[in-house]
């Protein structure tokens, strides 16, 4: 895997919107956070465009991405928000350009499709973390979420244990492998495409928002039938925000659904991680080696950046 270079004070980062139109008020407010980190911020030329549920046409979203990748002055690319649409771009991305200009690329939610494609086609380590318009620009952006950005300024091993949140075990064990995944809905959307997630001997991270138990059931069943749960060395269960049925019909709980698919895998499965649509949001590199241990009740992740 290719590690991007770390950030330094005085660097310039780029902000793009590869999916839905971001909240621009919160995006502008979020630039102050990066300025406090000593960074300069450049917004993509087309970031404020709106085309229905998309942040402008595919042509404009691709142009912003490719310009940020190609520009040597831009040291990192951060997504303003998710929603829908990053999957539309993946078959027209210049992955050779990405390999030749490896830099930090950061986002989550719908951006999971883009990050998965970049990992498969360019072998670039990317980052699952909060975005400007949907998280950073909010008044309640958490201090722990802010601290997660420190990993971009120097190579550091990340360690998540019960001191951060209460972790729970579905299946015992210890395993190492590349951390992959992200938003469950988007992971499933990659199946059957040229950008299908590779879970072989990997630690699979899953999280989601506003999905009812039967929908989560269906997505986990699709991963099971596609062999992804069998391929994985372990499963990291992130935050599932609002996983509640919206009507009074009989329903299983989220915990019952997770137990059905993950408790009998004979490999480590642990949940309770504040990774996903939550505050705080613990940011992690994807495509990097990690260790999941239910014995230690911890997730240990190697650095996602390299020194210059």
C-alpha positions as CSV (number, residue, x, y, z in Angstrom):
1,X,0.0,0.0,0.0
2,X,1.1,3.6,-0.7
3,X,1.2,5.9,2.4
4,X,0.6,9.6,1.7
5,X,3.0,12.1,3.1
6,X,2.1,13.7,6.5
7,X,0.9,17.3,6.7
8,X,3.0,20.2,7.9
9,X,2.0,23.6,9.3
10,X,1.7,25.9,6.4
11,X,0.5,23.3,3.9
12,X,-2.6,23.8,1.8
13,X,-5.5,21.3,1.7
14,X,-8.3,21.0,-0.8
15,X,-12.0,20.6,-0.2
16,X,-14.3,18.8,-2.7
17,X,-17.9,17.6,-2.8
18,X,-17.9,14.3,-4.8
19,X,-21.4,13.3,-3.7
20,X,-24.4,15.4,-2.6
21,X,-24.4,19.2,-2.1
22,X,-22.8,20.0,1.3
23,X,-24.0,22.5,3.9
24,X,-22.0,25.4,2.7
25,X,-22.4,27.5,5.8
26,X,-21.0,24.7,7.9
27,X,-18.3,24.0,5.3
28,X,-17.1,27.6,5.5
29,X,-17.2,27.5,9.3
30,X,-15.1,24.3,9.2
31,X,-12.3,26.0,7.3
32,X,-11.5,27.8,10.5
33,X,-10.8,24.5,12.2
34,X,-8.1,23.7,9.6
35,X,-6.7,27.2,9.8
36,X,-6.3,26.7,13.6
37,X,-4.3,23.6,12.7
38,X,-1.9,25.8,10.7
39,X,-3.3,24.8,7.3
40,X,-4.5,26.9,4.3
41,X,-7.8,25.8,2.8
42,X,-8.7,25.9,-0.9
43,X,-12.3,25.0,-1.9
44,X,-12.9,23.2,-5.2
45,X,-14.1,25.4,-8.0
46,X,-17.4,23.6,-8.3
47,X,-18.1,22.7,-4.6
48,X,-21.2,24.9,-4.3
49,X,-22.9,23.6,-7.4
50,X,-26.3,21.9,-7.0
51,X,-27.9,19.4,-9.4
52,X,-30.8,17.9,-7.6
53,X,-29.3,15.5,-5.0
54,X,-25.8,15.9,-6.5
55,X,-23.2,18.5,-6.0
56,X,-23.1,19.4,-9.6
57,X,-22.6,17.3,-12.7
58,X,-20.3,14.3,-12.8
59,X,-17.9,16.2,-15.0
60,X,-17.6,19.1,-12.5
61,X,-17.1,16.8,-9.5
62,X,-14.5,14.8,-11.3
63,X,-12.7,17.9,-12.4
64,X,-12.4,19.2,-8.9
65,X,-11.1,15.8,-7.7
66,X,-8.5,15.5,-10.5
67,X,-7.3,19.1,-10.2
68,X,-6.7,18.7,-6.5
69,X,-4.9,15.4,-7.0
70,X,-2.7,16.9,-9.8
71,X,-1.8,20.2,-8.0
72,X,1.5,19.7,-6.1
73,X,0.5,22.6,-3.8
74,X,-2.4,20.6,-2.4
75,X,-1.2,18.2,0.3
76,X,-4.5,16.6,1.3
77,X,-8.0,16.3,0.0
78,X,-11.0,16.5,2.3
79,X,-14.6,15.8,1.4
80,X,-17.2,18.4,2.5
81,X,-20.0,15.8,2.8
82,X,-21.5,12.5,1.7
83,X,-25.1,11.8,0.8
84,X,-25.1,10.1,-2.6
85,X,-23.0,10.2,-5.8
86,X,-19.3,9.3,-5.2
87,X,-19.9,5.9,-6.8
88,X,-20.8,7.6,-10.1
89,X,-17.2,8.8,-10.4
90,X,-15.1,5.7,-9.8
91,X,-15.0,4.4,-13.4
92,X,-13.7,7.7,-14.7
93,X,-11.0,8.4,-12.1
94,X,-7.4,8.6,-13.3
95,X,-6.0,6.1,-10.9
96,X,-2.5,6.4,-12.4
97,X,-2.6,10.1,-11.5
98,X,-3.5,9.2,-8.0
99,X,-0.6,6.7,-7.7
100,X,1.8,9.4,-9.1
101,X,0.5,12.0,-6.6
102,X,-0.3,10.1,-3.4
103,X,-1.8,12.4,-0.8
104,X,-4.2,12.3,2.1
105,X,-7.8,11.7,1.0
106,X,-10.4,11.9,3.8
107,X,-14.2,11.3,4.2
108,X,-16.8,8.7,5.1
109,X,-20.4,7.8,4.6
110,X,-21.1,7.8,0.8
111,X,-17.4,8.5,0.3
112,X,-16.9,4.9,1.3
113,X,-17.4,3.9,-2.4
114,X,-14.7,6.3,-3.5
115,X,-12.2,5.3,-0.8
116,X,-12.7,1.6,-1.6
117,X,-12.1,2.2,-5.3
118,X,-9.0,4.3,-4.6
119,X,-7.6,1.5,-2.4
120,X,-8.2,-1.2,-5.0
121,X,-7.1,0.7,-8.1
122,X,-4.3,2.9,-6.8
123,X,-3.3,1.1,-3.6
124,X,-3.5,4.3,-1.7
125,X,-4.1,4.4,2.1
126,X,-7.1,6.7,2.7
127,X,-8.9,8.0,5.8
128,X,-12.4,7.4,7.3
129,X,-13.2,10.5,9.2
130,X,-15.6,13.5,9.8
131,X,-16.2,15.9,7.0
132,X,-16.5,19.7,6.8
133,X,-20.2,20.3,6.0
134,X,-21.7,17.4,7.9
135,X,-19.5,17.3,11.0
136,X,-16.6,19.7,11.5
137,X,-18.6,22.9,10.9
138,X,-21.2,22.0,13.6
139,X,-21.2,23.8,16.9
140,X,-21.0,20.5,18.8
141,X,-17.9,19.1,17.0
142,X,-16.3,16.9,19.7
143,X,-12.8,17.4,21.1
144,X,-11.9,13.7,20.5
145,X,-13.0,14.1,16.9
146,X,-10.7,17.1,16.6
147,X,-7.8,15.2,18.1
148,X,-8.1,12.5,15.4
149,X,-6.6,14.9,12.9
150,X,-3.3,14.8,14.8
151,X,-2.5,11.5,13.1
152,X,-2.1,13.5,9.8
153,X,0.8,15.5,11.1
154,X,3.1,12.7,12.3
155,X,3.1,8.9,11.9
156,X,1.5,7.5,15.0
157,X,0.0,4.2,16.0
158,X,-3.7,4.5,16.9
159,X,-5.0,2.6,19.9
160,X,-8.7,2.2,20.7
161,X,-9.8,0.5,23.9
162,X,-12.4,0.7,26.6
163,X,-11.1,4.0,27.9
164,X,-12.7,5.6,24.8
165,X,-16.0,3.8,24.8
166,X,-17.6,0.6,26.2
167,X,-16.7,-2.2,23.8
168,X,-18.5,-5.5,23.5
169,X,-17.6,-8.9,22.1
170,X,-19.7,-10.9,19.7
171,X,-17.1,-13.5,18.8
172,X,-13.8,-14.1,20.6
173,X,-10.3,-14.1,19.1
174,X,-7.4,-12.1,17.8
175,X,-6.5,-11.2,14.2
176,X,-4.4,-8.9,12.2
177,X,-5.0,-7.6,8.7
178,X,-5.6,-4.4,6.7
179,X,-8.5,-2.4,8.0
180,X,-11.1,-2.0,5.2
181,X,-14.7,-1.0,4.8
182,X,-16.8,1.9,6.2
183,X,-20.4,2.5,5.5
184,X,-22.3,-0.8,5.2
185,X,-24.7,0.4,2.5
186,X,-21.9,1.6,0.3
187,X,-19.8,-1.6,0.9
188,X,-22.7,-3.6,-0.4
189,X,-23.1,-1.3,-3.5
190,X,-19.5,-2.2,-4.5
191,X,-20.4,-5.9,-4.9
192,X,-20.5,-7.2,-8.4
193,X,-18.6,-4.2,-9.8
194,X,-14.9,-3.8,-10.7
195,X,-14.6,-1.9,-7.4
196,X,-15.8,-4.7,-5.2
197,X,-14.4,-4.6,-1.7
198,X,-11.6,-7.1,-1.0
199,X,-12.1,-8.6,2.5
200,X,-9.5,-11.4,2.2
201,X,-7.6,-11.6,5.5
202,X,-8.8,-8.1,6.3
203,X,-10.4,-6.5,9.3
204,X,-13.8,-5.4,8.0
205,X,-15.2,-2.1,9.5
206,X,-19.0,-1.6,9.2
207,X,-21.1,1.4,10.3
208,X,-24.3,3.0,9.0
209,X,-27.1,5.5,9.8
210,X,-30.9,5.5,9.6
211,X,-31.2,1.9,8.5
212,X,-33.9,-0.3,10.0
213,X,-32.9,-3.8,11.4
214,X,-34.4,-5.6,8.4
215,X,-32.3,-3.4,6.0
216,X,-29.1,-4.2,8.0
217,X,-30.1,-7.8,8.0
218,X,-30.4,-7.8,4.2
219,X,-27.0,-6.1,3.7
220,X,-25.2,-8.5,6.1
221,X,-26.9,-11.4,4.3
222,X,-25.6,-10.1,1.0
223,X,-22.1,-9.8,2.4
224,X,-22.5,-13.4,3.7
225,X,-23.7,-14.7,0.4
226,X,-20.8,-12.9,-1.4
227,X,-18.3,-14.6,0.9
228,X,-17.1,-11.4,2.4
229,X,-17.8,-12.4,6.0
230,X,-16.0,-15.7,5.5
231,X,-13.0,-13.9,3.8
232,X,-12.5,-11.4,6.6
233,X,-10.1,-12.0,9.4
234,X,-12.3,-10.1,11.9
235,X,-15.1,-7.5,12.0
236,X,-15.0,-4.1,13.6
237,X,-18.6,-2.9,14.4
238,X,-18.7,0.9,14.4
239,X,-21.6,3.1,15.2
240,X,-25.1,2.4,13.8
241,X,-27.1,5.6,14.3
242,X,-30.9,5.3,14.6
243,X,-31.2,1.6,13.8
244,X,-34.8,1.5,14.8
245,X,-38.0,0.3,13.0
246,X,-40.2,3.1,11.8
247,X,-43.5,1.3,12.2
248,X,-45.2,-0.9,14.8
249,X,-44.7,-4.1,12.8
250,X,-42.7,-6.9,14.6
251,X,-39.0,-6.4,14.3
252,X,-35.7,-7.7,15.5
253,X,-33.3,-5.4,17.2
254,X,-29.9,-4.3,15.8
255,X,-28.2,-6.5,18.4
256,X,-30.2,-9.6,17.4
257,X,-29.3,-9.0,13.7
258,X,-25.6,-8.5,14.4
259,X,-25.6,-11.7,16.6
260,X,-27.3,-13.7,13.9
261,X,-24.6,-12.9,11.3
262,X,-21.5,-12.2,13.3
263,X,-21.5,-14.2,16.5
264,X,-20.7,-17.6,15.0
265,X,-17.9,-16.6,12.6
266,X,-15.1,-18.1,14.7
267,X,-13.1,-15.0,14.4
268,X,-12.9,-11.7,16.4
269,X,-15.9,-9.5,16.2
270,X,-16.2,-6.5,18.5
271,X,-18.5,-3.6,18.6
272,X,-19.0,-0.3,20.4
273,X,-16.5,1.7,18.4
274,X,-17.3,5.4,17.9
275,X,-16.5,5.2,14.2
276,X,-19.2,6.5,11.9
277,X,-22.1,9.0,12.0
278,X,-21.5,9.9,15.7
279,X,-19.9,12.3,18.0
280,X,-17.2,11.8,18.9
281,X,-16.0,10.2,15.7
282,X,-12.7,8.3,15.9
283,X,-11.0,8.7,12.6
284,X,-9.0,5.7,11.1
285,X,-6.8,5.0,8.1
286,X,-8.1,2.4,5.7
287,X,-5.8,-0.1,3.9
288,X,-3.3,-0.1,6.7
289,X,-2.3,-3.0,9.0
290,X,-4.3,-3.3,12.2
291,X,-4.8,-5.7,15.1
292,X,-8.2,-6.6,16.7
293,X,-8.1,-8.4,20.0
294,X,-11.1,-9.3,22.1
295,X,-8.7,-10.5,24.8
296,X,-7.2,-7.0,25.2
297,X,-10.5,-5.5,24.0
298,X,-8.6,-3.2,21.7
299,X,-8.1,-2.2,18.1
300,X,-4.5,-1.1,17.2
301,X,-3.8,0.5,13.9
302,X,-0.5,1.3,12.3
303,X,0.3,4.9,11.0
304,X,-1.6,6.0,7.9
305,X,1.0,8.7,6.9
306,X,4.7,8.7,6.3
307,X,7.4,11.3,7.0
308,X,8.4,13.6,4.1
